[in-house]
Amino acid sequence: MLGFIAARLVKAVFILLAILVLNFVLIHAAPGDPAAVMAGEAGAADEKFLQDLRERFGLDQPFAMQLWTYMRGAVQLDLGYSYRQQMPVAELIWDRLPATLLLTATAFVISIVLGVTAGVLAAQAQGTWWDTLISAVALIFYATPLFWVALMASLLFSVVLGWLPGFGYQTIGANYTGLDRVLDVGKHLILPASTLGLFFTAIYMRMTRASMLEVSRLDFVKTARAKGLRNSVIQRRHVLRNALLPVITLAGLQAGQIVGGAVLTETVFAWPGIGRLMFEAISQRDYNVILGVFFISAAMVLLFNLVTDILYGIVDPRIRIAT
Amino acid sequence: MKAFWFRYRQNRGAVIGLVILALVLLCAVAAPFLFPRSPWSMVQRPFLPPFTMDGLPLGTDALGRDVLSGLFHGARVSLLVGLVSTVVALAIGIPIGALAGYYGGLADDMLMRFTEFFQTIPSFALAIVLLAIFQPSLAYVILAIAIVSWPPVARLVRGEVLSLRHREFVEAATLSGQSNLAIILKQVLPNALPPIIVLASLMVATAILLESSLSFLGLGDPNVMSWGYMIGAARTVLRTAWWLSFIPGIAIVLTVLALNLIGEGLNDALNPRLRRRQS
């Protein structure tokens, strides 16, 4: 098991290094002077400032040397400086990261719980109108743009019905403490997290349903039935446990999409996370921030994949042996 | 072909999908004839609600532009981006998958690590990075979408090629002295086509969603009217003119839904053995 984890860890580190190289190449592939790219299209980028940047980042040195300087900085979590916000990029990201982690983790839990439950229900009611309904709803969610659902949800639940706050992380100026603060943030979290989770709910539902139906045709389920086990026991202990394996794989693969979706949800709901940071950076052409968020979100995805890989290894011993 | 159509027709959803897609396609083709003026031009006072004025059935947006005209012209962009980016993604993914599956060994290892890399990094964030750095234009939007969507193609093609690689007809072709390239192109790939077609139809749907998301964030081509842009531009007036965000969203949902339904229908029709078992 340890060897298995180590192998995955080494792979993750290699991917992160490759992303750094990609980031570096992108800065240099951008049209125009890399110094100007780093400075952002700040009007303040006069010739002296650019020259300072060139010296500081060794842009007058050979390419390989520049790459080395860049990588060395990035490994020490120096993700450059945002000349727009007058702050190191790493600091900007650390400030915003907790909000994004809270949002994506909640959305993930919502989508897994709802998706698996709906999938199990649909599979058990296969062929009935109940199954048709759940499947149809999932199909529609699957075709709906995330940012649009977010807008419509904020329109309905916040503007029209007035049930939930439609933007922000907490009530401004309320200065709640303790439990009140938790409840306040929780209230603000409901809309962004459930809209972000919706699309993935549809995916997990379809996957769980298909996988449950697949597994229930296998021989060991017949054996269980022949043994005279109750149907609920068969479904829970034999079918669901095996049916969840592909769902775990899928959850790992989808992690990147949830992080990407956070850019859209955070933009609509003014949620102060790294997705919103990226959106602001796009309109300001603040490249260092954009690349920094990209790097950190990739790191988040890798970490998540690592966790699902390990989970998978625990749930299904065959995987461990295979690697 | 007749048998194919017969099997496709069995899936009612797929037929509905085909009808919806045909309508969207019709809108896209008819746009320049029905709305010869640029969808960007101002035609009436701003914020005209739908169904209040003859000739402007869906009203006008915050700058007095015709919403219906935008919708028709947007259909062109969505379908174009969806189709072309899928073709480009296939052009990247098929060769990589075919080479990896056919030659195996080191080539397979290297190509698959490369594919895995692109599959692991968050694709939407990568598309944002690409478009933020290279100025957004239709060509770059298409390229960015293709770059983030080819890995599943490569994996699928590799799997198919691996399973076909040692079949008798491929060995017969090898014995008859055909070159590797000819074998891949003439023997192996044609047999791997059905699942590729199914995947491609679903990729068009995903590409349309991706394009709308990018345009919503302001990373679309600033010179072409698109559904995502319309929603993004109307976002700030959601409270006062909700229909400006609502209407283009419905267009996206219908188009993407249609393509997904078609994908399922194609799957049923092309892989009769793998049909969704309707027990």
Interface residues (C-beta under 8 A of the other chain):
Chain A: I15 A18 I19 N23 L26 I27 A29 A30 P31 V37 Q126 G127 L139 I140 Y142 A143 T144 P145 L146 F147 W148 L151 M152 S154 L155 V159 L213 L253 G256 Q257 V259 G260 G261 V263 L264 T267 V268 M278 F279 A281 I282 S283 R285 Y287 I290 L291 V293 F294 S297 A298 V301 L302 N305
Chain B: F117 Q119 T120 I121 P122 S123 F124 A125 L126 I128 V129 L130 A132 I133 F134 Q135 A205 L209 S212 S213 F216 L217 G218 L219 G228 I231 G232 R235 L238 R239 W242 S245 F246 G249 I252 V253 V256 L257 N260 L261 R277 Q278 S279
